[in-house]
Each structure stands twice: as C-alpha cells, then as structure tokens.
Amino acid sequence: MINPNLIQYLYEQNPKQFGIYAWTEYKHHYTLPFSSNQNVLIVDIQDNVELHKLVTALMKLHDGDKEIILFNEPDAEDPDKNNESSSLQYLLTDPIAVRENGCALFVSATNGKYSMLDFQELIAHLRSENGCPWDREQTHQSLRPNLLEETYEVLHAIDTNNVVDLQEELGDLLLQVVLHSQIALEKHEFNLEDVISGIEKKLIYRHPHIFGDATVSGAREVIQNWEILKAAERKNSHKKQGMLRSVPDDMPALALSQSYQKRAARVGFDWEAIEPVKLKVQEEINEVEAAQNEEERAKELGDVLFAMVNLVRWYGVDAESALREAARRFARRFEHIEDCVEKQGKTFADYSLVELDAFWDEAKQKLK
C-alpha cells in the first residue's frame, strides 16, 4: 500500500504526472519500463542489493549526478522525516542503508529528452491539418528515395566508425520508419505498435533456445534453426515460397549476391573449405578468356563477380562494404594525383602514364 501522503509530497516537489513502478516486477528485466523524461516513483525495493541493481539500471538513462529522493519508509506518517536526497553516483558508491520494510525511490524527469511516444506525437502533428504541408504530401512511394539514402548514410557512419554521425543517422532512419507507420495508420492499415509487435513476435519465435525448450551448441546451429523456422513461417505466409524469394531484387548487386549465398549456405549448400572457392574464381576467369562473343563474355564476367563475392564471404567480409571502401580509397588517391598535377600548373595531358603512376604510388604511401 502506497502512502497517499507520499504521493502528495512528491506532487508538491514536482507537480507533473509520474508513473509508479514496483521494482519487484521489473528487477529481472534488461531495460526499464520508463524513459528519462518521465517522473517515476519506484517502490518495493527490498534491500541494498536490489537498490544497487536499480541504481545501475537508472545510470543507463540518467547521468551520475542526477538527483533522486530515497524514501526509506514509504508508509510512514511523515514522509519528510524519512526521505534523503542524493545522486545516482553517490548511491552507487556509498549506498544508504535500506531498512527492514524496504524503500522507495523518486527520479524526476530529465528536461530536453524525448521518448518514442513523444516522437510519434511529433510525426502525427506534422502529418495533421495543423502540421507541415510537405510532410502531409508524403506517401510510401515519395519517401522511398529518402529511406534508401538514410540507410546508406547509416552504413557510411558505421564504415567510418563515426559514433556521433551514427547516432544522428540512426535518428534520420528512425524518422523514415515512424513516417511510414504514421501514413499506414492514417489509411487504417497498421500502426507503429503493429510494426513493433510483428518483429517482437518474430524474434521470440525464432529464438526457441532462449524463450522455449530448444537447445543449441553454438551460433552455427542457431543460424541453421533460424532457417528451419523461417521455412515454417513461409508456409503460412502471404509471401512467395522459396528461401531466396524474400530477398529484394532491387538490393545492390553485391549485397544481393552475398545474401543469396548466405541463405544457401545456411542449409548446407556451400563448399566445405575455402580452397575450392579460390579455384572457382580462377575457373570463371578462364571461361571469360574462352568466351566466343560479347554476350557470352558479359555472362562469364558476371560469374566472375559472383564467385569473387563468394570468396569475400568465405573470408567473413561484407562484399558491399569492402568494395565501397576500395572505391573511396581510389577516390582519395586519385584526388592526390589531381593535387599534384594542379600544383605544377599543368594538366593530365602533360604527364605520361608512368609519371601519373608515380603520383599514385606516392598517394598509396600517404593514404592507406
């Protein structure tokens, strides 16, 4: 039973709505059931071990200097007598002793933070009659280029190991997901909760070794079971049957090839060692040399590329990322050649290939 005097006290301290959560219900969760921009009262903290666990979890939402109020006897007649102000970091390093009947902890909202619900409200506002004309005009089709562009920008942030950019670009990508969900909601098709529920149910179903009785020996067996479960899903799905048919045809060719190969490998259609993979590349190159006409040569060159993607996959490298980075290296080195030519006040026509190649070697030494 929560003392009403405590609720009144908290309201006077911070007159905003707040949620009440029993720590006994959430202490085994991996995330907290509220966001940092909420006022929360957490009750039923039984001892110092549980208090430490809760504070550790709160540190993932708030800074260490976040001030909190700890009520060591939440059912007391006078809550002022039993509350202590502290910071999360202080509680972590020098905890207050929890009395026999447990304690409660109040954390105020952090200004300037927004939750997923806040973001949904913002997008719904932008799409409303009182919103933005551009946002109201958007459709699934009109947003398609944006979704593709934002996805590539996320990949670029990952490839360049830029954490600041990654945070920003993931936000831009999330915008696309919420926008598409809002458009579908307005058409009474589905909403964001349906999207989240769908993927949550799928992940639970595909992890029976976590949420069921299945056992696995390692990651390889997890992947094999994953394909078996996906096959069972396809039988009851509106999508076309076949392991490869769910791979979008408009993926970049390298990514499409590697995706096909990965899926085939998961069910055992793969080489047993890397040496035959290397020989296959050479075999395909020989077939290019033996081609009788341009059409046949183009086909064999495609087979060379496909075999190379397979070799890249065997080395555990993402083919799309590897080639993209190679292209970027080429661009940086070629820009060095351009700078060298420009500094001399000349043009490319003034240099032989040997001279330009010397600039290239210089670029390779400077720009790894």
C-alpha positions in Angstrom: 0.0 0.0 0.0 1.5 3.4 -1.0 1.0 6.1 1.5 -1.1 8.9 0.0 1.0 11.4 2.0 4.0 10.3 -0.1 2.1 11.0 -3.3 1.1 14.4 -2.1 4.6 15.2 -1.1 6.0 14.2 -4.5 3.4 16.2 -6.3 4.3 19.3 -4.3 8.0 18.8 -5.1 7.4 18.3 -8.8 3.8 19.0 -9.9 3.8 16.8 -13.0 2.4 13.4 -13.7 4.5 10.5 -12.7 4.4 6.7 -13.0 4.6 4.3 -10.1 6.5 1.1 -10.6 7.1 -1.9 -8.3 10.7 -2.9 -8.6 9.9 -6.5 -7.7 8.1 -6.7 -11.1 10.9 -5.3 -13.2 14.1 -6.3 -11.4 14.7 -9.2 -13.8 14.2 -7.0 -16.9 17.1 -5.9 -19.1 15.6 -2.4 -19.7 13.5 -0.1 -17.5 9.8 0.3 -18.3 10.0 4.1 -18.5 12.1 6.8 -20.2 14.3 9.5 -18.8 11.8 12.3 -19.5 9.3 10.7 -17.0 8.9 11.4 -13.3 8.9 8.0 -11.7 8.3 6.6 -8.2 9.9 3.1 -7.8 8.6 1.2 -4.8 9.2 -2.3 -3.2 13.0 -2.0 -3.2 13.6 -4.8 -0.6 17.3 -4.4 0.3 20.7 -2.8 -0.6 21.4 -5.4 -3.3 18.2 -4.5 -5.1 18.8 -0.8 -4.6 22.3 -1.2 -6.2 20.8 -3.1 -9.1 18.2 -0.4 -9.6 20.7 2.4 -9.5 22.9 0.7 -12.0 19.9 0.4 -14.4 19.0 4.1 -13.8 22.5 5.1 -14.8 21.8 3.9 -18.3 19.0 6.5 -18.5 20.5 9.4 -16.5 23.8 11.0 -15.7 25.5 10.0 -12.5 24.8 13.5 -10.9 21.1 13.0 -11.4 19.4 13.9 -8.1 17.0 11.4 -6.6 14.9 11.2 -3.4 15.0 8.0 -1.4 12.2 7.2 0.9 13.3 4.6 3.4 9.9 4.1 5.0 7.3 5.0 2.3 4.4 4.1 4.6 5.4 6.5 7.4 3.0 9.2 8.6 5.5 11.9 7.8 7.5 11.3 4.6 9.7 14.4 5.2 11.2 12.6 8.2 12.3 9.6 6.2 13.5 11.0 2.8 17.0 11.7 1.8 18.2 13.5 -1.4 21.2 12.0 -3.1 22.7 11.4 -6.6 22.8 8.2 -8.5 26.6 8.1 -8.5 26.7 8.6 -4.7 24.1 5.9 -4.2 26.2 3.6 -6.3 29.4 4.2 -4.4 28.1 4.9 -0.9 24.6 3.5 -0.6 22.1 4.5 2.0 21.1 1.5 4.2 17.7 0.1 3.3 15.6 -0.6 6.3 13.8 -3.8 7.0 10.5 -2.9 5.3 12.2 -1.7 2.1 12.3 1.7 0.5 11.1 3.7 -2.5 13.0 6.0 -4.9 11.8 9.0 -6.8 13.5 10.2 -10.0 12.4 13.4 -11.7 12.2 13.8 -15.4 15.3 15.0 -17.3 14.5 18.0 -19.4 15.4 18.0 -23.1 14.9 14.3 -23.5 12.1 12.7 -25.6 10.6 9.2 -25.7 9.3 7.1 -28.6 5.7 8.3 -27.7 6.8 11.9 -27.9 8.3 11.2 -31.3 5.1 9.5 -32.5 3.2 12.6 -31.4 5.5 14.9 -33.3 5.2 13.0 -36.5 1.4 12.7 -36.2 1.4 16.5 -35.6 3.5 17.2 -38.7 1.1 15.0 -40.7 -2.0 16.6 -39.3 -4.1 19.5 -40.7 -2.1 21.8 -38.3 1.2 20.4 -39.5 3.6 20.8 -42.3 2.5 20.9 -46.0 5.5 18.9 -47.1 5.0 16.2 -44.5 1.3 15.9 -45.3 2.1 15.3 -49.0 4.4 12.4 -48.4 3.5 8.8 -49.4 5.2 5.5 -49.2 6.4 5.9 -52.7 7.6 9.5 -52.4 9.6 8.6 -49.2 11.3 5.6 -50.9 14.4 7.6 -52.0 14.7 9.1 -48.5 14.7 5.6 -46.9 17.4 4.4 -49.2 19.5 7.5 -48.8 19.2 7.4 -45.0 20.1 3.7 -44.9 23.3 4.4 -46.9 24.2 7.3 -44.5 23.9 4.9 -41.6 26.2 2.4 -43.3 28.7 5.2 -44.0 28.8 6.2 -40.4 29.4 2.6 -39.5 32.1 2.2 -42.1 33.9 5.3 -40.9 33.5 4.3 -37.3 31.9 7.7 -36.5 29.8 7.2 -33.4 28.5 10.8 -33.4 27.3 10.5 -37.0 25.9 7.1 -36.3 23.6 8.4 -33.6 22.4 11.2 -35.9 21.9 9.0 -38.9 20.0 6.3 -36.9 17.6 9.1 -35.9 17.1 10.0 -39.5 16.5 6.4 -40.4 14.0 6.1 -37.4 12.2 9.1 -38.8 11.5 7.1 -42.0 10.2 4.1 -40.1 7.8 6.3 -38.0 6.7 8.3 -41.0 5.8 5.2 -43.0 3.9 3.8 -39.9 2.0 7.0 -39.5 1.0 7.1 -43.2 -0.3 3.5 -42.8 -2.1 4.4 -39.6 -4.0 7.2 -41.4 -5.1 4.6 -44.0 -6.2 2.3 -41.2 -3.7 -0.3 -42.4 -1.3 -0.7 -39.4 0.5 1.4 -36.8 3.9 1.6 -35.2 2.8 -0.8 -32.4 1.8 -3.3 -35.0 5.3 -3.0 -36.6 7.0 -3.5 -33.2 4.7 -6.3 -32.2 5.3 -8.1 -35.5 9.1 -8.1 -35.2 9.0 -8.9 -31.5 6.8 -12.0 -32.1 9.1 -13.0 -34.9 12.2 -12.7 -32.8 10.7 -14.7 -29.9 9.6 -17.4 -32.3 13.0 -17.6 -33.9 14.8 -17.9 -30.6 13.3 -21.0 -29.1 16.7 -21.7 -27.4 16.0 -18.5 -25.3 12.3 -18.4 -25.0 11.5 -22.1 -25.4 12.8 -25.5 -24.7 15.2 -25.9 -27.6 19.0 -26.2 -27.1 21.8 -25.2 -29.4 25.5 -25.9 -29.4 26.6 -22.6 -30.8 26.0 -19.7 -33.3 26.1 -22.0 -36.3 23.3 -24.2 -35.0 21.3 -21.0 -34.2 21.5 -20.0 -37.8 20.5 -23.4 -39.1 17.5 -23.4 -36.8 16.7 -19.9 -37.9 16.3 -21.1 -41.5 14.2 -24.0 -40.4 11.8 -21.7 -38.5 11.7 -19.2 -41.4 10.8 -22.0 -43.8 7.9 -22.9 -41.5 6.8 -19.3 -41.4 6.8 -19.1 -45.2 4.3 -21.9 -45.5 1.8 -19.8 -43.6 2.9 -16.5 -45.1 1.3 -14.4 -47.9 4.8 -14.1 -49.4 6.0 -16.3 -52.2 7.6 -19.6 -51.2 11.4 -20.1 -51.5 14.4 -19.1 -49.4 15.7 -16.6 -51.9 12.4 -15.0 -53.0 12.2 -12.8 -49.9 15.5 -11.1 -50.8 14.5 -7.8 -52.5 15.6 -7.8 -56.2 16.5 -4.1 -56.0 19.3 -4.6 -53.5 22.7 -3.6 -54.7 24.1 -6.4 -56.8 27.0 -7.3 -54.4 24.7 -7.3 -51.4 22.1 -9.3 -53.3 24.7 -11.9 -54.3 26.1 -12.2 -50.8 22.6 -12.5 -49.4 21.7 -15.4 -51.8 25.0 -17.2 -50.9 24.5 -16.8 -47.2 21.0 -18.2 -47.3 22.0 -21.1 -49.4 25.0 -21.8 -47.1 22.7 -21.9 -44.0 21.0 -25.0 -45.3 24.3 -26.7 -46.3 24.6 -25.7 -49.9 28.2 -24.5 -49.7 31.8 -25.5 -50.1 33.4 -27.4 -47.2 36.7 -25.4 -47.4 38.0 -22.2 -49.0 40.4 -23.7 -51.5 37.7 -24.8 -53.9 36.2 -21.3 -53.7 39.5 -19.8 -54.9 39.7 -22.4 -57.7 36.2 -21.4 -58.7 37.3 -17.8 -59.2 40.1 -18.9 -61.5 37.8 -21.2 -63.4 35.4 -18.4 -64.1 38.2 -16.1 -65.3 39.3 -18.9 -67.7 35.8 -19.0 -69.0 35.9 -15.3 -69.7 39.0 -15.9 -71.8 37.3 -18.7 -73.7 34.1 -16.7 -74.4 33.2 -16.7 -78.1 31.3 -13.4 -78.2 30.5 -10.2 -76.2 27.2 -11.6 -74.9 28.9 -14.8 -73.6 31.8 -12.8 -72.2 29.4 -10.5 -70.2 27.7 -13.6 -68.7 31.1 -15.1 -67.7 32.2 -11.8 -66.2 29.1 -11.8 -64.1 30.0 -15.3 -62.9 33.5 -14.0 -62.0 32.0 -11.3 -59.9 29.6 -13.8 -58.2 32.5 -16.1 -57.5 34.5 -13.2 -56.0 31.6 -12.3 -53.7 31.6 -15.9 -52.5 35.3 -15.7 -51.8 34.8 -12.5 -49.9 32.0 -14.1 -47.9 34.3 -17.0 -47.0 36.8 -14.6 -45.5 33.9 -13.2 -43.4 33.9 -9.8 -45.1 30.9 -7.9 -46.3 31.3 -7.5 -50.1 29.3 -4.3 -50.4 31.3 -2.6 -47.7 34.7 -3.9 -48.9 34.1 -2.6 -52.5 32.7 0.7 -51.2 35.8 1.3 -49.1 38.0 0.3 -52.1 36.2 2.9 -54.2 36.7 5.5 -51.5 40.5 4.7 -51.3 40.7 5.1 -55.1 38.9 8.4 -54.9 41.3 9.7 -52.2 44.4 8.6 -54.1 43.1 10.0 -57.4 42.5 13.3 -55.7 46.1 13.3 -54.6 47.1 12.9 -58.2 44.9 15.8 -59.2 46.5 17.9 -56.5 50.0 17.0 -57.7 49.1 18.0 -61.3 47.4 21.2 -60.2 50.3 22.3 -58.0 52.6 22.0 -61.1 50.2 24.2 -63.1 49.8 21.5 -65.7 47.0 19.2 -66.9 46.8 15.4 -67.1 47.7 15.6 -70.8 51.1 16.9 -69.8 52.0 13.7 -68.0 52.8 10.2 -69.2 51.1 7.2 -67.5 54.4 6.3 -65.9 54.6 9.8 -64.3 51.0 9.6 -63.1 51.6 6.2 -61.7 54.4 7.6 -59.6 52.0 10.1 -58.1 49.7 7.1 -57.4 52.4 5.2 -55.6 53.1 8.3 -53.6 49.4 8.5 -52.7 49.4 4.9 -51.6 52.2 5.6 -49.2 50.5 8.7 -47.7 46.9 7.5 -47.8 46.5 3.9 -46.6 
